[in-house]
Amino acid sequence: MFQNIDARSLKAITKDDCEEKNVSLKSEHSYKYKYFFFRQTNHKKVKRIDKVVDENGKEIIKITMKSTESGDEYNFRKFHRLVIIGKEIQEVIYVIGQENGKVITYNFCGEKINTLNMKADDLLEKYRF
């Protein structure tokens, strides 16, 4: 019965200077070899960290993708990467074995704008990592 009339008229709070920011994408890799009876094998765990950083060095978004590598073979269960396209930061998520993935869109302040579900084939073809 009681409704907050003031809450209906509120708009989403966004910062005006988000589009004017200069941001950059930084990627870091770390490798850790697997051992078998105190001997190093050809298998290794790979951790990739993608960060979006503004001109002051402040982190806006940070994600991690874990995978394994054995010789020439590179396997991952969850494909998780960041891309900067135009005035948006797009986070691409795809789990192996599922037919759909999703793209989450952020502005340069790190505020979530939109979520889009896409077919896996279209997703991998569009972004071509």
C-alpha positions as CSV (number, residue, x, y, z in Angstrom):
1,M,0.0,0.0,0.0
2,F,2.8,2.4,0.8
3,Q,4.8,3.3,-2.2
4,N,7.9,5.6,-2.3
5,I,6.9,8.1,-4.9
6,D,10.3,9.8,-4.8
7,A,12.1,6.6,-5.7
8,R,10.2,6.3,-9.0
9,S,11.4,9.7,-10.2
10,L,15.1,8.9,-9.5
11,K,17.4,8.3,-12.4
12,A,20.5,6.1,-12.4
13,I,23.5,7.9,-11.0
14,T,26.2,8.2,-13.6
15,K,29.3,10.4,-13.7
16,D,29.5,12.9,-16.5
17,D,33.2,12.6,-17.1
18,C,33.2,8.8,-17.9
19,E,33.3,9.3,-21.7
20,E,36.2,11.8,-21.5
21,K,38.5,9.4,-19.6
22,N,41.5,7.8,-21.3
23,V,41.7,4.1,-20.4
24,S,44.0,1.4,-21.5
25,L,44.0,-2.4,-21.4
26,K,46.9,-4.2,-19.7
27,S,47.4,-8.0,-19.7
28,E,49.6,-10.0,-17.5
29,H,50.6,-13.7,-17.8
30,S,51.9,-16.0,-15.2
31,Y,53.0,-19.6,-15.6
32,K,53.3,-22.4,-13.1
33,Y,54.7,-25.8,-14.1
34,K,53.2,-29.0,-12.8
35,Y,55.6,-31.5,-11.1
36,F,55.6,-35.3,-11.0
37,F,57.8,-36.9,-8.4
38,F,59.9,-33.7,-8.1
39,R,60.4,-33.4,-11.8
40,Q,59.1,-30.7,-14.0
41,T,56.6,-31.9,-16.6
42,N,55.6,-30.3,-19.9
43,H,52.2,-29.3,-18.4
44,K,51.8,-25.8,-16.9
45,K,49.0,-23.7,-15.5
46,V,48.5,-20.4,-17.2
47,K,46.8,-17.4,-15.5
48,R,45.9,-14.4,-17.6
49,I,44.9,-11.2,-15.9
50,D,43.2,-8.4,-17.9
51,K,43.0,-5.0,-16.3
52,V,41.4,-1.8,-17.5
53,V,43.4,1.2,-16.1
54,D,42.7,4.9,-16.3
55,E,45.3,7.6,-16.9
56,N,45.9,7.9,-13.1
57,G,46.8,4.2,-12.8
58,K,43.5,3.3,-11.0
59,E,42.0,-0.1,-11.8
60,I,38.5,0.1,-13.2
61,I,37.9,-3.6,-14.0
62,K,40.0,-6.7,-13.4
63,I,39.3,-10.2,-14.6
64,T,41.2,-13.5,-14.5
65,M,41.2,-16.4,-17.0
66,K,42.8,-19.7,-16.0
67,S,43.8,-22.4,-18.4
68,T,46.3,-25.3,-18.8
69,E,48.9,-25.8,-21.4
70,S,50.6,-29.0,-22.4
71,G,53.1,-28.8,-25.2
72,D,51.3,-27.3,-28.2
73,E,47.8,-27.8,-26.7
74,Y,46.1,-24.9,-24.9
75,N,42.9,-25.8,-23.0
76,F,40.5,-23.6,-21.0
77,R,37.1,-24.3,-19.5
78,K,35.9,-20.7,-19.3
79,F,36.9,-18.1,-21.9
80,H,36.9,-14.7,-20.1
81,R,38.4,-11.6,-21.7
82,L,38.1,-7.8,-21.8
83,V,37.9,-5.6,-24.9
84,I,37.8,-1.9,-25.4
85,I,35.5,-0.9,-28.4
86,G,34.8,2.7,-29.0
87,K,33.6,4.3,-25.7
88,E,32.7,1.0,-24.0
89,I,34.5,-1.8,-22.2
90,Q,33.1,-5.2,-23.1
91,E,33.6,-8.3,-21.0
92,V,33.3,-11.5,-23.1
93,I,32.3,-14.7,-21.2
94,Y,32.0,-18.2,-22.9
95,V,32.0,-21.6,-21.1
96,I,33.2,-24.5,-23.3
97,G,30.4,-26.9,-24.1
98,Q,27.6,-24.4,-23.9
99,E,25.9,-23.0,-27.0
100,N,25.5,-19.4,-25.7
101,G,27.9,-16.9,-24.2
102,K,27.4,-13.4,-23.0
103,V,28.8,-9.9,-23.4
104,I,28.6,-7.4,-20.5
105,T,29.1,-3.8,-21.4
106,Y,30.6,-1.2,-19.1
107,N,31.3,2.5,-19.4
108,F,34.7,4.0,-18.6
109,C,33.8,4.5,-14.9
110,G,33.2,0.7,-14.5
111,E,29.4,1.0,-14.3
112,K,27.5,-1.9,-15.9
113,I,25.4,-0.7,-18.9
114,N,24.0,-3.8,-20.6
115,T,24.2,-7.6,-20.8
116,L,23.8,-9.4,-24.2
117,N,23.5,-13.1,-24.7
118,M,25.0,-14.4,-28.0
119,K,25.5,-17.7,-29.7
120,A,29.0,-19.2,-29.2
121,D,29.8,-19.3,-32.9
122,D,28.8,-15.6,-33.4
123,L,30.7,-14.6,-30.3
124,L,34.0,-16.2,-31.3
125,E,33.7,-15.0,-34.9
126,K,33.0,-11.4,-33.9
127,Y,35.8,-11.0,-31.3
128,R,38.4,-13.4,-32.8
129,F,40.8,-13.6,-29.9
